[in-house]
Amino acid sequence: MTLLSFLQFYYKFIKGDKTMDKFKTKDIFEASFIYSQDVDLANLELDSNYYWFVFMQKENAEKLSSLYWSGKAEGNIKKFVDSLKTLKDLVFSRKRD
């Protein structure tokens, strides 16, 4: 853990930002499904060369993740594809320092 990431974590902890209330995934397809089910995307977090998709409504996102990974996910395919395009646009529009 770098000093910067420790300070960011400490700041969030002190300010009361409970990261435990958020759901994170690196899988863009899983994230697209969750996003297509109207779960709010909180932000993207850069971790080395990858982005974490961070969602609000952790409990709901976890249920959707379980459905996704068990092969029981259902939904509007057009909405899923639109969500995938949106998340890709977000990732590729971010400038890496």
C-alpha positions in Angstrom: 0.0 0.0 0.0 1.4 3.3 -1.0 1.4 6.3 1.3 -1.1 8.1 -1.0 -3.6 5.1 -0.9 -3.2 4.9 2.8 -3.9 8.6 3.2 -7.0 8.3 0.9 -8.3 5.4 2.9 -7.6 7.2 6.2 -9.4 10.3 4.9 -12.4 8.3 3.9 -12.5 6.6 7.2 -12.3 9.8 9.2 -14.9 11.5 7.0 -17.3 8.7 7.5 -17.2 7.3 3.9 -18.0 3.7 4.6 -16.5 1.8 1.7 -18.2 -1.3 3.2 -21.5 0.1 2.0 -20.3 -0.2 -1.6 -19.8 -3.1 -4.0 -16.7 -3.3 -6.1 -15.8 -5.4 -9.2 -13.1 -5.3 -11.9 -15.2 -7.4 -14.3 -16.8 -5.0 -16.9 -19.4 -7.5 -17.9 -20.6 -8.1 -14.4 -20.5 -4.4 -13.8 -22.5 -3.8 -17.0 -25.2 -6.2 -15.8 -25.4 -4.6 -12.4 -25.5 -1.1 -13.9 -28.2 -2.2 -16.4 -30.4 -3.1 -13.4 -30.4 0.5 -12.2 -27.8 0.3 -9.5 -26.0 3.6 -9.2 -22.3 3.7 -10.1 -20.5 5.6 -7.3 -17.2 5.9 -9.2 -14.3 4.3 -10.8 -11.2 3.6 -8.8 -7.8 3.1 -10.5 -5.7 0.3 -9.1 -2.4 -0.2 -10.9 -3.5 -0.9 -14.5 -7.1 -1.7 -13.8 -10.3 0.1 -12.7 -12.7 -1.0 -10.0 -16.3 -0.3 -10.7 -17.7 0.9 -7.4 -21.5 0.7 -6.9 -23.9 2.1 -4.3 -26.5 -0.2 -2.9 -24.1 -3.0 -1.9 -26.7 -5.5 -0.9 -28.6 -5.2 -4.1 -25.4 -5.3 -6.2 -24.3 -8.5 -4.4 -27.6 -10.2 -5.2 -27.2 -9.2 -8.8 -23.6 -10.4 -8.9 -24.7 -13.8 -7.5 -27.3 -14.0 -10.3 -24.8 -13.0 -12.9 -22.2 -15.6 -11.8 -24.7 -18.4 -11.3 -26.0 -17.9 -14.9 -29.5 -16.9 -13.6 -29.3 -13.3 -14.6 -32.2 -12.0 -16.7 -32.8 -8.6 -18.1 -33.1 -6.4 -21.2 -30.2 -7.2 -23.5 -30.3 -3.7 -25.1 -30.0 -2.1 -21.7 -27.0 -4.4 -20.9 -25.2 -3.4 -24.1 -25.9 0.2 -23.5 -24.5 -0.2 -20.0 -21.4 -1.9 -21.4 -20.8 0.9 -23.8 -21.3 3.5 -21.1 -18.8 1.8 -18.8 -16.3 1.4 -21.6 -16.6 5.1 -22.4 -16.0 6.0 -18.8 -12.9 3.8 -18.5 -11.4 5.0 -21.8 -12.2 8.7 -21.2 -10.2 8.7 -17.9 -6.8 10.2 -18.0 -4.2 8.1 -16.2 -1.6 10.1 -14.3 
